[in-house]
Amino acid sequence: MKPSQVTGLVFDIKEFSLHDGPGIRTTVFMKGCPLACRWCHNPEGLSFEPEMVSGPTGSRLAGRKYTADGLADLLNRQGVILRANEGGVTFSGGEPLAQAGFVSAVIDRLEALHVVLDTSGYGSSNDLQLLLNKVNLVYYDLKIVDPVLHRRYTGRSNRTILRNLAILSRSGKPYVIRVPLVPGVTDAEANLSAIARIARKLPGLLRVDLLPYNRAAGAKYPGVGRRFAPDYDEARSVNANTVPFEEAGLKVRVT
């Protein structure tokens, strides 16, 4: 199959995004994720298959197949606006590493657009390296350092994520570590301090972003036939403590 005919599955394309990278951006949400985070705010992005999503305004199909040419053409048509506002394209998910060949083929067809890879870091090192060679900036999630807790709350070991973080730090590509603040889980003092200890040793890190908890996410689960089971107290106030990062000499931002 020619690279232009490689297909990928996308569950949403968000235009005029202001929170997925510098400037005004178009964010492409790739369908399918190998993690099963208890707090996932995009449950329609978990499955690797198209599925119907029900909501107050009706039903829609989450999961449209694109060719690399087709998606690149759509994004390039927005290029004038994106470049004029110092923006570009962000590939998020789901998990873009799971469709790295397709994402790579699309990037090859973009016309001078800034590209951000927004990843959980869970994927093969070869797929990560493939995309690192082609993107301008990486947003890298680092959720939980303790391996037992990581498996409990995401369904997977964090060994791959930490390995890929080390590869990213040696790549020379600028990157931001992002920590989704989940009450009583990722925002625990021990976890934030552990993340700061890891991050302080990494070359090339621009900053650490502490992300707010999305309390509206649970309402989306029935629409895709899933049960929301957070296994933590959503009513707790989130601990956005920047001190461990500041003491480690890191730039930190609460978004």
C-alpha positions in Angstrom: 0.0 0.0 0.0 1.3 3.4 -0.9 1.9 5.8 2.0 -0.8 8.1 0.7 -3.3 5.2 0.9 -2.6 4.4 4.5 -5.8 4.8 6.5 -6.3 5.9 10.1 -9.3 6.1 12.4 -10.2 9.5 13.9 -13.0 10.1 16.4 -13.0 13.9 16.4 -11.3 16.9 14.8 -11.4 20.1 16.9 -10.8 23.4 15.2 -9.8 26.6 16.8 -8.3 24.9 19.8 -6.4 27.1 22.3 -5.2 24.5 24.8 -3.4 21.8 22.7 -0.3 23.7 21.9 0.9 27.1 20.9 -1.3 29.5 19.0 -4.6 28.5 17.4 -4.6 24.8 16.5 -6.6 22.0 14.9 -6.5 18.9 17.1 -7.0 15.5 15.6 -8.2 12.9 18.0 -7.0 9.4 17.0 -9.3 6.5 17.9 -8.1 3.8 20.3 -6.0 3.8 23.4 -4.1 0.9 25.1 -4.7 2.5 28.5 -7.9 2.4 30.5 -7.5 5.3 32.9 -10.3 5.5 35.4 -10.7 9.2 34.8 -10.5 9.2 31.0 -12.4 12.2 29.7 -12.7 10.9 26.2 -14.3 7.4 26.6 -15.4 7.5 23.0 -11.7 7.4 22.1 -10.9 4.2 24.0 -12.1 1.6 21.5 -10.1 0.9 18.3 -13.4 0.4 16.4 -16.0 2.9 15.3 -18.9 3.1 17.7 -22.1 5.1 18.1 -22.2 7.7 20.8 -25.5 8.8 22.3 -26.1 12.2 23.9 -28.7 14.8 24.6 -28.7 16.0 21.0 -28.9 12.6 19.5 -26.4 10.0 18.3 -23.2 10.3 16.2 -20.6 7.9 14.9 -17.2 8.2 16.7 -14.6 6.8 14.4 -14.2 8.0 10.8 -11.6 6.4 8.5 -9.3 8.8 6.6 -6.6 8.3 4.1 -3.4 10.1 4.8 -4.0 12.3 1.7 -7.6 13.0 2.7 -6.8 14.1 6.3 -3.8 16.1 5.2 -5.9 17.9 2.5 -8.4 18.9 5.2 -5.7 20.2 7.5 -3.8 22.0 4.8 -7.0 23.9 3.9 -6.9 25.4 7.4 -3.2 26.2 7.0 -3.5 30.0 6.3 -5.4 30.6 9.5 -3.2 28.3 11.6 0.0 29.8 10.4 -1.3 33.3 10.8 -2.0 32.7 14.4 1.3 30.9 15.2 -0.6 27.6 15.6 -0.7 24.3 13.8 -1.9 20.8 14.2 -1.9 18.6 17.3 -2.3 14.8 17.1 -4.0 13.5 20.3 -6.3 10.7 21.2 -6.9 8.1 22.2 -3.3 7.4 21.6 -1.5 8.6 18.4 1.4 6.2 18.9 -1.1 3.3 18.2 -1.5 4.7 14.7 2.0 6.0 14.2 2.4 5.0 10.6 -0.8 6.9 9.6 0.1 9.9 11.6 3.6 9.9 10.1 2.1 9.8 6.6 -0.2 12.7 7.3 2.6 14.8 8.7 4.7 14.2 5.6 1.8 15.8 3.6 1.3 18.9 5.7 2.4 22.3 4.3 4.7 24.0 6.7 2.5 23.5 9.7 3.7 23.3 13.3 3.0 19.8 14.7 2.5 18.7 18.3 2.4 15.1 19.4 0.1 14.7 22.5 0.8 11.2 23.9 0.5 9.0 26.9 3.9 7.6 26.0 2.5 4.0 25.9 3.6 2.5 22.6 6.6 1.0 20.9 9.9 2.9 21.0 10.2 2.6 17.2 6.8 4.3 16.8 7.8 7.0 19.2 11.1 7.6 17.3 9.3 7.7 14.0 7.1 10.6 15.1 9.8 12.4 17.1 11.6 12.7 13.8 8.7 14.6 12.3 7.0 16.7 15.0 8.0 20.1 16.5 6.9 19.7 20.1 5.7 16.8 22.4 3.2 16.9 25.2 3.9 13.9 27.3 1.6 12.6 30.0 3.2 11.4 33.3 0.4 10.2 35.5 1.6 7.9 38.3 5.1 6.9 39.3 4.3 4.0 41.6 4.0 0.9 39.3 1.3 -0.8 41.4 -0.9 2.3 41.5 -0.3 2.9 37.8 -1.5 -0.5 36.9 -4.5 -0.2 39.2 -5.7 3.1 37.7 -4.7 2.7 34.1 -4.7 -1.0 33.5 -1.1 -1.1 32.4 2.5 -1.0 33.7 4.3 2.3 33.5 7.6 0.7 32.5 7.0 1.5 28.8 6.0 5.1 29.5 9.1 5.7 31.6 11.4 4.1 29.0 9.9 6.2 26.3 10.2 9.3 28.4 14.0 8.7 28.7 14.1 8.3 24.9 12.3 11.5 24.4 14.6 13.4 26.8 17.6 12.3 24.7 16.1 13.1 21.4 16.7 16.8 21.4 13.0 17.4 20.7 11.4 20.0 23.0 8.7 18.6 25.3 6.3 19.3 28.1 5.4 16.8 30.9 1.7 17.0 31.7 0.2 15.7 34.9 -3.6 15.3 34.9 -4.6 16.1 38.5 -7.0 13.4 39.8 -8.2 13.9 43.4 -6.5 11.5 45.8 -4.6 9.7 43.0 -2.2 11.6 40.8 -2.3 14.8 42.9 -1.1 12.9 46.0 2.0 14.6 47.5 4.1 11.5 47.2 3.2 11.2 43.5 3.9 14.8 42.7 7.2 14.7 44.5 8.1 11.5 42.6 7.3 13.1 39.3 9.4 16.1 40.2 12.4 13.9 41.1 12.2 12.2 37.7 11.7 15.4 35.8 14.6 17.3 37.4 17.0 14.8 35.8 15.7 15.1 32.3 17.4 17.3 29.6 15.3 19.2 27.2 12.2 19.6 29.4 10.5 22.9 28.8 8.1 22.8 31.8 5.6 20.7 33.7 1.9 21.4 33.3 -0.6 20.5 36.0 -3.9 19.8 34.3 -7.3 20.3 35.9 -9.6 17.4 36.7 -12.7 17.2 34.4 -15.7 16.4 36.6 -18.0 16.4 33.7 -16.3 13.4 32.0 -18.4 10.7 33.8 -21.6 11.8 32.1 -20.1 10.8 28.7 -19.7 7.1 29.6 -23.3 5.8 29.3 -23.4 7.3 25.8 -20.8 4.7 24.7 -22.1 1.9 26.8 -19.4 2.1 29.4 -19.7 2.3 33.2 -17.8 5.2 34.9 -16.1 3.7 38.0 -13.6 6.3 39.3 -12.6 4.4 42.5 -11.7 7.7 44.1 -13.6 10.6 45.7 -14.4 13.1 42.9 -15.7 15.6 45.5 -12.3 16.2 46.9 -10.6 19.4 46.1 -7.7 18.9 43.7 -4.2 19.4 45.1 -2.3 21.6 42.5 0.9 21.9 44.6 3.7 23.4 42.6 6.3 23.4 45.4 7.9 20.0 44.6 8.6 21.2 41.0 9.8 24.6 42.1 12.1 23.1 44.6 13.5 20.8 41.9 14.3 23.9 39.8 11.6 23.2 37.2 9.3 25.6 35.4 5.7 24.6 36.4 2.3 25.8 35.2 -1.2 25.2 36.5 -3.5 25.3 33.5 
